[in-house]
Amino acid sequence: MVNNMFVTRFSWLLLLCSLALPIQASTISSVSIAEATNQSALIFEGRVSASRVVRQPDSRVIHTLITFEVLDVLKGDFTDSNIELSFLGGSKGDITMHVADLNRPTMGERGIYFVENPNRNQVNPLYAWDQGHYLLKYQASLGRMAVTTRKGDLIYAVDAKSVAATSALSKGVASGIQISASTSADKPLSAVAFKQQVREMLK
């Protein structure tokens, strides 16, 4: 139900009947990392291994189906080695459907994904969109992988007690995700440390 709260004034009936592309329908509320953790049905570390675009019969509605290799499950009962998630939009033939502010995972990327409900098609299956989308990138200066936001900001700490401001709109980073160092000695979180923080919030 959460995506229905985040995407205001979005009507599937109007979408199916409309010929107007692109779609401007993405007012996303700010959430805390604790909320994203506790409200997501599935949280996993994965790598994008495939992508395909499908068009609904007799309509202009397009979905991009992205396949992830599942490397580690942090929350949920998922046991398969791969999962396919559906994102609204994409290009098929001479039709392109663009959803404002929707950033789909790209081929080959590795990340940690907070999935609202893996069994339901949604505009964006990731909880609160970019706020449930984290990347794992190798940092040569550290000699290891580090966790970043979807936009690429390094993450230095996770505050499980942080609460999102009421009625605030998302800036792409969940409340409680610290993207600046407090001291010169601070180092970006490793994938292991970030995942441990997430698991701690589930206890």
C-alpha positions as CSV (number, residue, x, y, z in Angstrom):
1,M,0.0,0.0,0.0
2,V,2.9,2.4,0.7
3,N,3.7,3.3,-2.9
4,N,0.0,4.2,-3.3
5,M,0.6,6.8,-0.5
6,F,3.8,8.1,-2.0
7,V,2.5,8.5,-5.6
8,T,-0.2,11.1,-5.2
9,R,-3.0,11.6,-7.6
10,F,-1.8,8.6,-9.6
11,S,-4.7,6.7,-11.1
12,W,-4.2,3.4,-12.9
13,L,-7.4,3.9,-14.7
14,L,-6.3,7.3,-16.0
15,L,-2.9,5.8,-16.9
16,L,-4.4,3.0,-18.9
17,C,-6.7,5.4,-20.8
18,S,-4.1,8.2,-21.3
19,L,-1.9,8.6,-24.4
20,A,0.2,11.3,-22.8
21,L,3.8,10.4,-22.2
22,P,5.9,11.0,-20.1
23,I,4.1,10.6,-16.8
24,Q,4.5,13.2,-14.1
25,A,3.3,11.4,-11.0
26,S,6.0,11.0,-8.4
27,T,5.6,13.0,-5.2
28,I,7.5,10.9,-2.8
29,S,7.3,11.4,1.0
30,S,10.5,11.3,3.1
31,V,10.9,8.2,5.3
32,S,13.4,7.1,7.9
33,I,15.8,4.2,7.3
34,A,14.1,2.4,10.2
35,E,10.7,2.7,8.5
36,A,12.1,1.5,5.2
37,T,13.7,-1.5,7.0
38,N,10.6,-2.4,9.0
39,Q,8.0,-1.9,6.3
40,S,9.8,-3.6,3.4
41,A,8.8,-7.2,2.9
42,L,12.2,-8.1,1.4
43,I,15.6,-6.6,1.7
44,F,18.5,-8.2,-0.2
45,E,21.9,-7.6,-1.6
46,G,22.0,-8.4,-5.3
47,R,23.4,-7.7,-8.7
48,V,21.4,-6.8,-11.8
49,S,21.9,-9.6,-14.3
50,A,19.2,-9.0,-17.0
51,S,16.5,-6.6,-18.1
52,R,13.6,-6.8,-20.5
53,V,10.8,-4.5,-21.5
54,V,7.2,-5.6,-21.9
55,R,4.2,-3.8,-23.2
56,Q,0.7,-4.6,-22.0
57,P,-1.6,-5.9,-24.8
58,D,-3.7,-3.3,-26.5
59,S,-2.3,-0.5,-24.4
60,R,0.7,1.9,-24.2
61,V,1.6,0.8,-20.7
62,I,5.2,-0.4,-20.5
63,H,7.1,-2.1,-17.7
64,T,10.8,-2.9,-17.4
65,L,11.4,-6.2,-15.7
66,I,14.8,-6.3,-14.0
67,T,16.4,-9.6,-12.9
68,F,18.7,-9.6,-9.9
69,E,21.1,-12.3,-8.8
70,V,20.4,-12.6,-5.1
71,L,23.6,-12.5,-3.1
72,D,22.3,-12.2,0.5
73,V,18.9,-11.9,2.1
74,L,18.7,-9.5,5.0
75,K,14.9,-9.7,5.5
76,G,12.2,-12.0,4.1
77,D,11.8,-15.7,3.3
78,F,13.1,-15.5,-0.2
79,T,15.3,-18.5,-1.1
80,D,15.7,-18.4,-4.9
81,S,18.9,-17.4,-6.5
82,N,17.3,-14.8,-8.7
83,I,14.4,-12.3,-8.5
84,E,12.6,-10.3,-11.1
85,L,11.1,-6.9,-10.2
86,S,8.8,-4.8,-12.3
87,F,9.3,-1.1,-12.8
88,L,6.8,1.1,-14.7
89,G,8.2,2.7,-17.8
90,G,10.8,2.0,-20.4
91,S,11.1,1.9,-24.2
92,K,9.5,-0.7,-26.5
93,G,9.5,-0.2,-30.3
94,D,8.6,3.4,-31.0
95,I,7.0,4.0,-27.6
96,T,8.9,5.4,-24.6
97,M,7.2,5.8,-21.2
98,H,9.1,7.9,-18.7
99,V,8.1,8.3,-15.0
100,A,9.5,11.4,-13.4
101,D,12.0,10.7,-10.6
102,L,11.9,6.9,-11.1
103,N,15.5,5.6,-11.3
104,R,15.6,1.9,-12.3
105,P,18.6,-0.2,-11.3
106,T,21.1,-0.5,-14.2
107,M,22.7,-3.5,-15.8
108,G,25.6,-4.9,-13.7
109,E,25.0,-2.7,-10.7
110,R,25.4,-4.2,-7.3
111,G,23.4,-2.9,-4.4
112,I,21.1,-3.4,-1.4
113,Y,17.4,-3.2,-2.2
114,F,14.5,-2.6,0.1
115,V,11.4,-4.1,-1.7
116,E,8.0,-3.1,-0.5
117,N,6.2,-6.2,-1.8
118,P,7.9,-8.5,-4.3
119,N,4.6,-10.1,-5.2
120,R,2.8,-7.0,-6.5
121,N,3.4,-4.9,-9.6
122,Q,4.0,-1.3,-8.6
123,V,5.3,1.9,-10.2
124,N,8.5,1.3,-8.3
125,P,8.8,-1.8,-6.1
126,L,11.6,-0.2,-4.0
127,Y,10.4,1.2,-0.8
128,A,10.0,5.0,-1.1
129,W,11.9,4.8,-4.4
130,D,15.5,6.1,-4.1
131,Q,15.2,5.8,-0.3
132,G,15.2,2.0,-0.6
133,H,17.9,1.8,-3.3
134,Y,21.6,1.6,-2.2
135,L,24.7,0.8,-4.2
136,L,27.9,-1.1,-3.4
137,K,30.9,0.5,-5.1
138,Y,34.6,-0.3,-4.9
139,Q,36.6,2.6,-3.4
140,A,40.3,2.4,-4.4
141,S,41.3,4.7,-1.5
142,L,39.8,2.3,1.0
143,G,40.7,-0.9,-0.8
144,R,37.2,-2.2,-0.4
145,M,33.5,-1.9,-1.3
146,A,31.5,0.9,0.3
147,V,27.8,1.7,0.4
148,T,26.4,4.7,-1.4
149,T,23.0,6.3,-1.9
150,R,21.4,5.7,-5.3
151,K,22.9,9.1,-6.4
152,G,26.4,7.9,-5.3
153,D,26.9,9.7,-2.0
154,L,29.1,7.7,0.4
155,I,27.3,6.6,3.6
156,Y,29.2,7.1,6.8
157,A,26.6,6.1,9.5
158,V,23.1,4.9,10.0
159,D,20.9,6.3,12.8
160,A,18.1,3.9,13.5
161,K,16.4,6.4,15.9
162,S,16.0,9.1,13.2
163,V,12.5,10.1,12.3
164,A,11.5,11.7,9.0
165,A,9.9,15.1,9.3
166,T,6.1,15.0,9.0
167,S,4.9,15.8,5.5
168,A,8.4,16.3,4.2
169,L,9.2,15.4,0.6
170,S,12.0,13.0,-0.3
171,K,15.4,14.4,-1.4
172,G,16.4,10.9,-2.3
173,V,18.0,9.9,1.0
174,A,16.2,8.3,3.9
175,S,16.3,10.1,7.2
176,G,19.0,8.5,9.4
177,I,21.4,8.0,6.5
178,Q,24.5,10.1,7.1
179,I,26.3,11.1,3.9
180,S,28.9,13.4,5.5
181,A,31.8,12.5,7.8
182,S,31.5,13.9,11.4
183,T,35.3,13.9,11.8
184,S,38.3,13.5,9.4
185,A,38.8,10.0,10.9
186,D,35.4,8.7,9.8
187,K,35.3,6.1,7.0
188,P,32.5,5.2,4.7
189,L,30.5,2.2,5.8
190,S,31.4,-1.2,4.3
191,A,28.7,-3.5,2.9
192,V,29.2,-5.7,5.9
193,A,28.7,-2.8,8.4
194,F,25.7,-1.4,6.6
195,K,24.0,-4.8,6.4
196,Q,24.7,-5.4,10.1
197,Q,23.0,-2.1,10.9
198,V,20.0,-3.1,8.9
199,R,19.8,-6.5,10.7
200,E,20.1,-4.8,14.1
201,M,17.0,-2.7,13.3
202,L,15.1,-5.9,12.7
203,K,15.7,-7.3,16.2
